[in-house]
Amino acid sequence: MDDLEQRFQEAAANSKKLSERPDDDTLLKIYALYKQGSEGDVTGERPGFFDFVGAAKYDAWDAMRGKDKAAAMQEYIDLIERLRT
């Protein structure tokens, strides 16, 4: 595991230890950056109209389409660090 991946995994663990719950928009950004950094571009079909949370998550991840995995990892790490301070 390279240094970036290790820091990404540490940030993922730290995201569960935040002192305050982030607002919904920030939570969606955290989710989208994590998914883009760990899996790459979104796959599968968008959840249906009545699955509001699933659709919001899908849309947030889809907005990251084309972003390099390493760049998404670094943005995720930076965001979690800002939220911890």
N, C-alpha and C positions, 0 to 999 in steps of 0.2 A: 504494500500500500504506500503510495507516495505521500508527500507532506500535505498536499492540498486535500486529498481524500481523507487523511487522518484528521485534519482540522475541520473538514466538513462533518465527519462523524461526531467529533467532539461538540460542534455547534448544534447538531441534531439532539444530542444528549442534553446540552445546556438549554435548548428551547423548551424543554419540559420543566425547567427549574426557574423560569422567569418569575420575578417578584410580583408582577401585575399582569393580568390577562390583557393582551393587546386588543385593539379595536378590530372589528370584523374585516375591514379592508386590509389591515396589516396581517391578520391571520391568513387571508387569502393569498397575500404576497408571499408569506412564509411557505405556505403549502405549495404554491406554484414554483417558487425557486427550488424548493427541495425536490419536487418531482422532476423538474427540468434538469437539475444537477445530478440526480440519481438515475433517471430513466431516459432523458432526452425528450424529444417532441411528444406531445399528447397522442394517444392512440385510442381506438375504440370510438363508439358513438356517444354523442352528447346525451346525458340523461334527459328524460322527459320533462315536460312542463311542470308537473306537480312535484318533482324532486328539486326543490329550490336550492338546497345546499349542494347537492351533487352537480347541478347545472352551474352554479356559481364557481365551484371548484374547477370544473371542466373549463369554463370560460377563462378563468384566471390562468390556468396552466396553458391553454391554447394561446393566450396572449404572449407567452414566452416562446412560441414556435420559432425555430431558427436560431435561438440563442445558444451559443456554444456551452456545452456541459461545464467546462472549467470556469467560464465566466459566471454561469448561474451558481456554481458552488461558491465562488468568491463573493458574489453579491449576498448569498444566503449567510455566509460566515459573517460578513460585515454587518448585515441587518441584525442578526442575533446578538452580536457584540454591542451594537448601539442600544438594543433593548435591555441588555443586562446592566447598563450603567445608569 
